[in-house]
């Protein structure tokens, strides 16, 4: 690891604590941290450990947007962060959030990428060059001229990265940047981060997935309960014994060394059959002639590159969209669009669309009428949400919202459960928790389809794969004995 001690400090935390309005405890406390010019720093740890709060203190949002209480001193480029107006911080610190929709201002790709540059007065003659270069860096030529709203989450993440890159800040802050990306796009993100590092930019990444960062990071900081508990070099992280890694609760640093036991399952009753399915969006074909079968007890990983139609397939299966052609049969019977919700329930990637209660417990009450207090408490404990039962869903973290929507799906209890990126924003321990629960549901005969780009999760959870090769072809294969094939499919998307 390069020695950064002689370089100038660009970010400093001196005995820093921070508390959000209305919170009962501090999110972080007594943090001391010195980030040097050109350093690549990774923050990791379980959900709620404080890593996102650290990033919000660096980009000014913690104080000026969330209006929390800061103790201690945060210094940005030699000046107290509290002295900067927010717009000035934005020019020096580019932020890419986990949910990119929260930072969009325009509806078309080029307009969004140009937006920040225009606000900071970039000369018009430079603008086209900056936009084109930013699109090239994300391998996003296919996104030119397109509306952002209908894009997949991964495509939106690419636009967010490009819009920040066009402004060219000195410091980049990424919050879970890989959460919604396929592995091919993660590789592209990795290459972009490498270029930024080589150009001398300082980079801070808050992340659960670590495998793509071991060749880039100078330091990994492990956080727990609002404090920095450990610091590792990439070499120390890669050499960490598996038992220790799992006990600490962090994701694998090397996906090639994952050890899982995939049980063989006999094909029993066909619960779902899809025949020659086709769908178009505004006369643009999404997919055509997609056919497959799913059996009781199946855990099927649905994979394919961003935008190929995996979420659209799920919307059709649960009756939220109408196919252009083809048949969908549940237990051998052709089921109309309006009746499919009785057979299949879809847990969306955008969890905010499915949360309506004023508290976590009320969310269960809305969907589990007739349940007892004990049943609700047991379910919340199983999903690690019991201590949050009286909190409003809006203030939960992304991972906590994901677990709440999964808890709701338990009440609804359709024979087929469809999940869209269920590990987005989840730490290792909660990923294992969800995996074990889904396997238990499958043992009881539920059919579970999981849209995922997460190799680690798919390997430990699923028994079969549905691979969208292109818009006209999909293949299925058993996962037992085929982990290298799964890895190859995910990496080649």
N, C-alpha and C positions, 0 to 999 in steps of 0.2 A: 504494500500500500504506500502510495506517495505520501511524503511527510508534508502536511499542510500547516504545521505550527508556525512556520515563518511567514505565511501569507497574512494579508489583512483580514480582519474579522468583518463579515458583512451582516451577520445576524448574531445578537447576543441576548441571552436570557440570564438575568441576575436575580436569583431567589424569587422566581415568578410563580404566583398562584392566581387562579382565575375562577370566578363563580358566575354562572348564568343567572339571570333574574328569576326569582322564584324557586331556585334550586335549594335543596336542603344541605348539600355539601359542595365543596369545591371540585371542579372538573379536573384541574391539575393543581399540584401544590409543591412549592419550593423547588422549582426547576432551575437548574443552572446548565447552560448550553452555549457553546461557542462554535458557530459555523463559519468556516473560512471561504474565501473567494475560490470559486471553481470546485468546491467540494460537492460530492454526491452522497446525500444522507438519506437513509431509509428508516422510517418510524413504523414499528410493528407492535402487535400485542392484541389482546382480546377486545371484542366490542365494548365500547365505553371506557377504554383505558386512558383516553385523553389525547390520542394522537391527532384527531381531527381538530381539537381545540388548539393544539400547538400550531397547526397550519393556519387557523383563523387568526391567531395572534400575529403571525408573520405577515398575512395579507391585510390586516387591519379590520377584518370583519368582526372579530370577537368584541372589541370595544365599540366600534362605530355603527355596526349593524345590529348585533345581538345585545348591545348595551349592558354587558356584564361588568363585574367589578374586578379590576386588575390590581394586584399587589406586586410589588417588585418593579423591575424595569426591563422592557423589551427595546432593544436598539436595532435599527435598520440603517445600514450604511453610515454608522457613526452618529445617528440622530435618533432621539426617542420616538418610537412608533406613534405615541400619543400626539406628537407635534405635527404629523403629516395630515393634510387633508386626504380623504379617501381616494380621490381621483389621482393624486400624485403617487400614492402607493401602487395603484393599478398600473402605472407606467413602468415602475421599477420591479414589481412582483406580479408575474402572470400566474393566474390560478386556473386550474382545470378541475372541476368538481366531479363527484361521483355521478350526480344526475345532471347531465349537460343541459337539459331543458331550462334549468334555472338561470343560465347565463346567456340565453339567446335573445336577440332583439329584432332579427330580420327573418324573413320566410324563405329566402333563396340562398343557396350555398355561398355564392360570391359576395352577396350583400352582407351576410353575417360575418364572413372573414374580413371584409373591408371595414366593418363598423367601428372597431376599436381604433384602427389607423386614422379614420376620418375624424374621430373624436379628439385624437391627439395631434391633429393638424399635419398629418403626413402629406407632402406635396402630391398633387394629382398625378404628376408624371411618374411618381414612384409607386403609386397605389397598385396598378395592374401587375407590376413585377412582383410586389410583395405577395399579392393574392395568389398569383400563379405559382410562385415558389413554395408557398405554404401548402397549396393543394398537392403539388408534386411530392412534398415531404411525407404526406400521409397516404401516398399512393391513391389519391382520390379523384382521378380524372373522370371516373364513372359517375361522380356526384356533381359534376359541373351542371349548372342551370337547373338543378332539381329543387323541389320544395322540401324543406327540412322536416315539416310535421309528419309526413307519412314514412320517413326513414326509420330503419331499425335503430335500436338503442346503440349498437356498435357504430353505426354510421354517424349518428349524432355525436358520439364521443370523438370521432375523427374530426368532425367540423369544429368542435370545441377546442381541440388541440391546435388545429390550423388557425383559428381566429386569434388565439393567444400568440402563436408563433409569428404571425404577421406583424404584431406590435413590436416583437423582439425585445422583451424585458431582460434585465440582467439576471434576475432570479426567477426560477420556475417552481411552483408549488403544485403538486399533483395529489389529489385525494382519491384513493382507490381507482386509479385510471384504468386498470385492466378489468374492472368488475363486469362490464358489459361487452367485452371484446372477445371475438374468437381468437384461437391461438395464432393464426396467421397474422391477424391484426395486432396481437400482442407483440409478435416478432417485429412488425413494422414500427410499433411504438418504441420498442427496445432500440431499434436502429436510430430512430429520431432522437431518443434520449442520449445515445452515444455521440451523435453529431453535436448536440447541444453541449455536452460535456467537453468534447474536443475543442469547441469554440470558446470555452472558458466560462460558460454559464454555471451558476450555482443552482443545484437541483435538490429539492426536498420532496420525498415521496412517502405518503402515508398509505400503507398497503398490507393486505393479508397474504396475497400471493407473492411469493418471494423468488420462485424459480428463475424468472427472467431478469432478475436484478443482481444476481450474484457476480456477474461479469462486469457490472457497471458501478456498483456502490463502493464507496470508501469505508463507510461505517453503517452498521445496523444497530439501531437503538431499540431495545425491548422495553415497552411500557406496561405498567400494571397499576391499577388503582390510582391513576393520576401522577405517577412518579416514574422516572427512568430507573429501571432495575438492573439492566445489563447492557453492555456494549460489545459487539462482535465485529471482527473483520470478516470478509467473505470466506476466507479460509477456515476460520473458527466455526462459522455457521455450517459450512459444508461438511466439516468433520464431526459435527455434533452427533452423538449416538441417537438412534431412532427413539429409544425409550425416553431419553431426556427431552427430545423435541416434542414428543406427544404429551409428555407430562407438563411441559411449559405451555403447550397449546398453540404452537405456530405451524404454519403450512410447510410442506416439504420444500427444501431448497433445491432438490434434484428429482424431477419427475421420473427419471429413468430407473430409479431405485425404489419405487413404491412397491410394497409387498401387500397383496390383497388375496383373499380367498373367495373366489367366485363360484357359488354352488351351481350345479347343473339343475335345470328345471325341466320336467317333462311337460310337453305341450298338452294342456287339458282342454277345457271348454273355450271356444272362440267367443270372446266378449265383444270384439270390435273388428269389423272388416271394412276396408276402404277399397273401392273399385274405380279405377279410371278417373280420379278426382282432378278437376281443373278449376282454376280461378284466375280472373284478370282484374287489375285495378286501373280504372279509367282507360280501358281498352289495351292496357299494357299487360301481357301475360305474366303472371307470377309463377305458376307451375301448371303442368298438364300431365295427365295420365299417371297419377301417383296411386299406387296400390300396395297394400300390406295388410297383415292380420295381427291381432294382439290377443293374448290368451289370459285367462284368469291367473293372477299371481305374477304376471309379467312386470318387470321394471325395465322400460325401454328408454335408452338415451337417444333423443332426436338431435342429430348433429348436422351441420352444414354451415356455409359461410353466412355472414350477416346479410339480411335482405333477400334470402332465397325463398322464404315463405314458411318458415317453421311456425312462427306465431300466427300467421294467417290460417294454416292448417288447424291449429288449436282453436281459433275463433270459430271455424266452421264446425269442428267436432262438437262444440258445446252450444251451437246455435246462435252465435253472435254475428256470423256472416253467412251468406248464402253462396254455395258453390255454383260455378258456371255449368259444370257437367260432372257426371259421376254419381256413385252411390255410397251411402254410409249405412251400414247395418250394425245394429246392436243386438247381440244374441240371436243373429240370423234374421232379424226383422228390419226392413227399411223404415227409418225413422225420419220424420219431417223436421225441418229446421226449428219450428216452434217447440217441439217436444224433446229436443236433444238435451236441454238443460236438466231433464230428469235423469239422464244417464251419465252425463259427464260434467264435472266441475273444473273450472280453469282458475288457477292461482296465477294472476298476472305478474309480470315483472314490475310494472308500475303499481305498487301496492296501494298508493293513495286512492286509486280508482275503486278500491274494494273496501275501504274503511269508512264507516259512517257514524259510529258511536261517539259519545262524549267521554268515554273511558274505555280502557282495555276490557274490563269485565262487561261493560254494556255491549261491546262488539260481539261478545259471545251470547249475551241475552237476546240480541236482535236475531241471531241465527240459530240458537239452541233453545227454543221455547220449551218449557217443561223440565229443563235441567235443574239439578239441585246445586246448592252452594258448594257442596263437597265435590261434585263432579266438575264444576267450573274451576275450583281451586286446584284440583288434581291435574286438569288439562293445562292450566297455566304453569304449574310447577314443572310438568313434563317438557314444556317448551321454554323454560327459563324466564317466564314473564310474571311470575306470581308477585314479586315485589313492585311491579309496575301496574298492578291491576286497577288502581284508581287514577292513573295518569291518562291524559288525553292521547290518543294514537298519534296525533300530529307531532308531538314532541319526542316520539321514539326515534331511535337510530334506524337507518335503512335495514340493518339486519334484524332488529327487533320487530319492525313492521312486517318483514318477510315471515318471521315466525308466527306473528299474530294471524296473518292470512292463512297460514297452514293450519293453525289451531281451529280457525273457523271452518275450514274444509272438513275437519274431523266431525263437526256437528252435522254438516250437510250430508255427508256420507253417501255420495253417489258411487255406483260400481266402478266408474272410471274417473281417475284423478289426473289432471294435466297441470304440470308445473312449468313456468317459464323462468329459467335461470334462478332456481331456488337458493343458490349459494352466493348470489350477488350481495356483497357486503358482509358475508358471514366469516367469522374467525374459525379456526380449526375445531375447537371443542363444539361449537354449535353446528358446524358442518357434520361432524360425527353424530351429534344428537339427531339431526334431521335424517341422516342416512339410516341410522338404526330404526327410527320410527317408520320410515317408508318401507323398509324391509319387513317390519312387523306387520304393516298393513297388507303388503303383498302376500305374506304367509296366510293371511285370512281370506285371500282370494280376490283382493282388489287389483285392478289393472292400473298401472301407473306409467304415464308418459312424461318424460322429463326433457325439456329443451335445455341443452347445456353446452357450454364451451369448456367446462371445467373437467379436465382429464382426471384429476385426483378424485373428485367427487363421483364421476361416472364409474371409475374403476372400482371404487369401494362399495358402490350401491347397485349398479345395474346388472342385468343378465343378458340383455339383447341390445342391439343398436339398429336404429333406422337412420341411414345416411342419405341425405339429399345431395346427390352428386351434381346435378344441374336442374334446370327448371322442368325437364322432362323425365328425369330418371331418379329413382330412389332404390337403395338396396338395404336388405336386412341381413344381419349375421349375429350369431351367438357371441357373447363376450368371453366366455370361458376359453382360454388358450389363444385369445385374439387381442390381447392388450397392445402388442406392437402395431396391429392393424388399426385399432382405435386411435393410438397416438399419431400414426401416419395420416389418418383421415383428418384429424383435428389440425395437424400442422400444415396440411396441404390445402386448406380451404382458401 
